[in-house]
Each structure stands twice: as C-alpha cells, then as structure tokens.
C-alpha cells in the first residue's frame, strides 16, 4: 500500500513487540495446531480418506507431545522450576 507521503507500507511487517509478548509458547502452539488438525478430521465436507489421514496426524502429534514435551515439563517441575508456561505456581 502506498501512503500519501509516497512511502510504501509493507502489510507483512508486524508491529514491534518487546519482552515476553514477542514469543509464542511452543507447547500451547503445538496443542493449538493439533486442535486444528482434529477439526479438519471432524469436517464432514472433507473426503473420508483425508479425514482418516488427519486422524493419523493428530494421533502421532499427540503421542509425540506427551512423550517429549510433557516429560520435559514434568522434569522442570520436579527440579523446582516455579514458572511454567509463563505463569508462577
């Protein structure tokens, strides 16, 4: 988009954000993605074979999440970390 002063504005550039707001929690992002995969599997407008593939992806992602990420979080809690997911316990 071209502004009145002739400068070109890039709509793909996000506004500057500082601090913790700059980062997205990878565990919550992973779960959110997996939720969207499950929504695709539940969509009756998607062909059945594709829905089955989405269920397979969902299942594999869920297994990996619990094997890797939940185990890591449990280790953090056991080691005495007081802040998980940006919230103090």
N, C-alpha and C positions, 0 to 999 in steps of 0.2 A: 504494500500500500504506500502511496506517495503522499507525504504530508504537505501542507501549504508552503512550508519553507523549502521544499524541494528535496528534503531528506527522505530516504527510503526506509520504511519501517518493516522490519522482518517479523512476521507474526509467529515464527517458530521460536523466537527467543523468549525465554521465560523471564519474568522479573527477578531481580536479585533477591535471594533469601539467605539469611545468615543463621548461624547456630544449628541447633538440633533439627529445626524445621526443614533444613536443607536435605536431610536424608530420610529415606523411606525404610521402615523396618523390614528387613528381608523376610522374616518369618511371617509377618502379617501379610506382606505382599504375596508370598508363596500360597498362603491359605486363600487369599482373595482370588488369585489366579485359578486355583483348584476349584473354587466355588463356581467360577465362570465356566470351567470345563464341564462340571456337573450340570449346570444349567443347559449347556448345549446338548448333553446326553438326554435331558428331560424334554427337549423341544420336539414335539410330535411332527413338526414341519421338516425335520432333518431325516434323511433316509435311514432306515433301521441299521444298515451295516455301519454307517458313520456314527450313529448313536452308540453302537457296541464298541467302536474304536475309542470314542470319548470316555466310555466307562472304563476301558482298559487303561487309558492315560490317567484318569482320575485315580484309579486303584494304585497304579505304580507310583504316582506322585505322593499319594497319602502314605504308602508304605515307606518310601524314602524319607518323607518328612519326619515320621516317627522314629525311624532308625537313626537318622542323622541329627536333625535339629532338636527334637525333644530330648534326646540323650544328651546333647550339648547343653541345653538349658538346665537339665537336671544336675549335670556336673557343676554348672555355675552356682546353682542354689546350694548344693552340698558344700561347695568351697567357701560359702559365706557371702557371696555377692548379694548386695541388698537391693540392687536395681536391675530389673529385667523388663524389657520392652519399654524402657524409659519411665517406668513407674516404681516408686520406692515401696517396699513392703514393710 
